[in-house]
Amino acid sequence: MRVVSSTEIDRALTFPALVDALGEAFRSDMVTPVRHHHEIERAGAPGTLLLMPSWTGPTVTDGFVGVKVVSVFPENGARNLPSVMGSYLLMDGVTGEPVAVLDGTRLTVWRTAAASALAARHLARADAARMVMVGAGALAPFLIRAHLSQRPIREVFLWNHRPEKAQALAAELLAEGLPVAAVTDLEAAVREADLVSCATLSTAPVVKGTWLKEGAHLDLVGAFNLKMREADGEALNRSQVYVDTDAAKAEGGDVAVAIREGAFSEGQVRGTLFDLCRSPPRRDERAVTLFKSVGTALEDLAAAMLVWRLLPKTS
């Protein structure tokens, strides 16, 4: 069994290839059970164990079975360790034999960004040229690269609640040749943006619906629990809303929170990534669109399969 590092994942993947692979996966008959969620009793803060299985359907002759194992231990910061760690186990779909263990954290940022770019392929204007990235954490550079792979974006404005962090990341990406600049006036940047991507841990909306211009696309990736929000109710009600899976109607922030509060109805959600990939809607160039993701094991399996097929095989 092969161990695949984050460096090997970075060498194997490109966003055009991964976005295509996810599109194929959402059109396929992959099986994705509900993820397992287990609390782990500890003397201090309890830990959490997440198990996210998925496998290819019976029509695939060279399929795979996979499961992502994620641990969340909130007190790890005091030990100089990440609070969230994960691994991905990829198995042969015919025999069940384990073939690889992949860095789960790196696989997750790649597939999460690619899912947003896949949604933007169907929802963002084809001529989208100006992007705003809200947040400067681990996902931000991946989301920027992913969206750049799908739309002719010429300018990326990066905002973070800590301006120095936005400036540091913008300088790093600019040195790589990406058209990124840090900004401090989020409202002004969003008002001119064709595409706004958010990856934050905010507990209050950072993007307001009144800021979104005609034809803008809003991509909501952070706010992973019901205490978090990245966009206000006005943004939802102004938009044609899509989610990655139906789970986003009950999990994560934004859509699920607005539904619980009665500010937005479940029936206003127009569809999922399955719907977008199988029956793409006709784009109204004046409509504001919104995509909310909470993640799915199908994306992990599709990404792991692509990495495995692209890795140089050892003798």
Secondary structure, 3 states (H helix, E strand, C coil): CEEECHHHHHHHCCHHHHHHHHHHHHHCCCECCCCEEEEECCCCCCEEEEEEEEECCCCCCCCEEEEEEEEECHHHHHHCCCCEEEEEEEEECCCCCEEEEEEHHHHHHHHHHHHHHHHHHHHCCCCCCEEEEECCCCCHHHHHHHHHCCCCCCEEEEECCCHHHHHHHHHHHHHCCCCEEECCCHHHHHHCCCEEEECCCCCCCCECHHHCCCCCEEEECCCCCCCCCCECHHHHHHEEEEECCHHHHCCCCCHHHHHHHCCCCHHHEEEEHHHHHHCCCCCCCCCEEEEECCCCHHHHHHHHHHHHHHCCCCC
